[in-house]
Amino acid sequence: MNEKDIGVDYSVLHQIDSPANRLIRDSIWGKENDIGQQSFITPRYLDALIERCGINESTYLYDVGTGVGGPAIYIANQTGCSVAGVDVAEVGIEMAGKLAKASNLRSKTEFHLADAMNAPFEDDTFDVAISLNVMNVFEDKVGLFKEVLRVLKPGGIWAFLSGTFDMPDDPEINRKMARGYLIPQYYDSLPSYRRMLKEAGFEIDEIIEYVSDFRVQNKKWGDAYKKHYDVIVEEQGKENTDYHIEYFDTYLSLIDEGKAANHLLISRKP
Ligand SMILES: C[S@@+](CC[C@H](N)C(=O)[O-])C[C@H]1O[C@@H](n2cnc3c(N)ncnc32)[C@H](O)[C@@H]1O
């Protein structure tokens, strides 16, 4: 399977106000917890992240794979920090600009259409870099970590929340998980993340497991696709909809077998 066959973009999901996506989002988050996230995170995750990374109004924050910028805007709103988000999806970056404007945070936020493997920033720019449920899309994670290291100031923090996997050696399970959210996935285990962070030059400060809430969010995604099946099929196609149901069901089984979790890894540039 190559990237062309499976469509490497989030343009369907990033249209957050389309009729089907509205139904999906209302099922998962309700109005209260919908902050424009395209992931498993909740405001609760972000509040903990803000505290652990010490993000405040003097922080210059980098969000790797910002999606439609919802989490970045939430953090800017809560803390008064300035934030730069980067994403390869044009629809996401456009939507991020609209959401920032609607939140009156245009002056505190900037969103760049760019590949995080080649970030459009000078060396030693940011105090903190974050990434929320994006890591699996990077095949060369050491390369990505080195690029994050480059744009962080010395002493800067790199905190990412990611699925961590102990993937079974089963081609069928691998097939079902291969293109989460329509994008190729390159899964890694927690020990592998530790090793790669050190190899890139980071010092690891803290690792926190967020599995129970993560399971709830994961199940809600799958349930939303099943509950609104007909409307989603009509808007986003049967193949795509069936694939997502299979993906979330498989993901949930892996969580229940103890083979998939969600970890926040916090490290520091020496
Ligand atoms: C699961 S979404 C998470 C979005 C956001 N972090 C959130 O929590 O709402 C993953 C995002 O990674 C982006 N992405 C994929 N490859 C990327 C790359 N090479 N550089 C930057 N962003 C990338 C996708 O376009 C998508 O918006």
The ligand as a Gaussian input file, in Angstrom:
#p B3LYP/6-31G(d) Opt

LIG

0 1
 C       -4.709000      13.155000      14.859000
 S       -4.448000      14.754000      14.157000
 C       -4.108000      15.696000      15.634000
 C       -4.317000      17.170000      15.453000
 C       -4.131000      18.019000      16.726000
 N       -2.859000      17.770000      17.367000
 C       -5.249000      17.789000      17.707000
 O       -5.029000      17.204000      18.780000
 O       -6.366000      18.234000      17.410000
 C       -2.837000      14.590000      13.371000
 C       -2.412000      15.826000      12.567000
 O       -1.047000      15.646000      12.125000
 C       -0.922000      16.302000      10.863000
 N        0.313000      15.875000      10.202000
 C        0.557000      14.708000       9.548000
 N        1.817000      14.684000       9.069000
 C        2.391000      15.877000       9.444000
 C        3.682000      16.452000       9.233000
 N        4.640000      15.809000       8.543000
 N        3.924000      17.700000       9.725000
 C        2.956000      18.371000      10.402000
 N        1.712000      17.866000      10.633000
 C        1.438000      16.633000      10.157000
 C       -2.210000      15.895000      10.156000
 O       -2.470000      16.695000       9.037000
 C       -3.220000      16.060000      11.302000
 O       -3.767000      17.365000      11.328000

